[in-house]
Amino acid sequence: MTQPVIIIITIIAYFLLLLAISWIASRGSDNTTFFTGNRRAPWPLVAFATAGAAISGVTFISVPGMVVGKGYAYLQMVLGFIVGYMLIAFVLVPLFYRRNLISIYGYLEQRFGRSTYKAGAWFFFISKMLGAAVRFFVVCAVLQLLVFHPLGIPFEFNVIVTIALIWLYTMQGGVKTVIWTDTLKSFCLIMSVILCIFFVASNLGFSFSDMTAAIADHPTSRMFFFDNPKEATYFWKQFIAGIFMAIATTGLDQDMMQRNLACRDAAQSRKNMIVSGITQFFVIALFLLLGTLMLIFLDRQGIGIPDKTDDIFGIVATHSSMPVIVGVLFILGLVAAAYSAAGSALTSLTTSFTVDILQAHKSDNDRRVTRTRRAVHVAMSIIMGAVIVVFYYISNQDAISAVYTLASYTYGPILGLFVYGMITSRPVRDRLVPLVCILAPALSWVVQWALLKCFDYHTSFELLIINALITGLGLHLLSISHHPSTTTAPQNNG
């Protein structure tokens, strides 16, 4: 049986399972189910789903290859994620539950006003659309290489088919479906990487003790980097950036918080956040361990490291000396990660655009809300597909770096808005806030360029913090010492 046929069978089997879960989860669903899951999801289920939700196709493909140039430096950032998740659990989660928000960006309207609210929603829309497209692009590119290109099928058709499949299983159940499919994804993902480690180690003739010794002795297994503050891998840069990256891309991301707010109450959601944050560390560590094993395998086989390190996992998994099951596990983990991540992104984009930008949820006509939501869902699918195709033709960066670089620019204003709103009660000139949100990323790029040019300082993901600080400074310059009589939204920080 040829490789493309095996891959197609694997994808079809997984998708049929997804459809079955989606059908069961979406029975009796309405708009409330789509947006909030009726707030009945048990926290252990959400915790397991959330741990997997943070692992996308990008992680599956890109993280093992990261060991080539950065060792295990990524774990420094993931340690920061754990602290960030703690802050989300004890600061943001109670705030969102207390205000009973459908979309977390509703806080910005309550705190600042309509223009700020719209700015936050639009920045989320841009952030999530670009981030989700980059993540799913990786999967489409791999499927193109292994399946569609050998069959003479163009990349555009590949994207249309995969986006259509994701739209199909998310169109009805929304966040409730996402939680259950994320649970399936987490299980498939973790089992895939564990079994791949086992089969690669077996191919190398390693026992468990041999494997751990070989990994420990390999130069890529270095985790902590304290020697050069100017380098992007420096511990404190990675750790502190990880804290704020977690807050921005999880706590202030409608996609991630939509499933967390599906728990019964804040206490349940808090447990979910803490457990999922710790679990994520061990899952990422497994991917990095697999990366080192794969480099040992390539060296043993006399295969050079590819120019694009994202290709390492695919090369090893489909190598002729590997059993067929390794290739199947590779495709299963990749598809599980990608389909679930893209599905949850489409759900959150639909929710945010319908609720935050179109304000459709304020209509008393439930049928009209449903029609609007479904139309938006189709539109989000089309836009995501178009962005994936564009990225396919312009991409030249490893995917995991591209995701976090984009996040540093687009989530910075969102982080700045929320932090400023929570640490001060001063009102701002609401109509000018969108201008600050647009200028902050541009000024952040200038700061990044100046630091490199003048001080040979390589800015890493702390660019997010710089971006948020510039946003906060801009809000302070727009602040006013008293509540104007024309204020239409309550100005409080609780």
Buried (B, 14 or more C-beta within 10 A) or exposed (E): EEBBEBBBEBBEEBBEBBBEBBEEBBEEBEBBBBBBBBBEBEBEBBBBBBBBBBBBBBBBBBBBBBBBEBBBBBBBBBBBBBBBBBBBBEBBBBBBBEEEBBBBBBBBBBBBBBBBBBBBBBBBBBBBBBBBBBBBBBBBBBBBEBBBBEEEBEBBEBBBBBBEBBBBBBBBBBBBBBBBBBBBBBBBBBBBBBBBBBBBBBBBEBEEEEBEEBBEEBEBBEBBBEEEEEBBBBBEBBBBBBBBBBBBBBBBBBBBBBBBBBBBEBBBBBBBBBBBBBBBBEBBBBBBBBBBBBBBBBEEBEEEBBEBBBBBBBBBBBBEEBEEEBBBBBBBBBBBBBBBBBBBBBBBBBBBBBBBBBEBBEEEEEEEBBEBBBBBBEEBBEBBBBBBBEBBEEBEEBBBBBBBBBBBBBBBBBBBBBBBBBEBEBBBBBEBBBBBBEBBBEBBBEBBEEBEEEEEBBBBBBBBBBBBBBBBBBBEEBEEEEEEEEBEBEBEBE
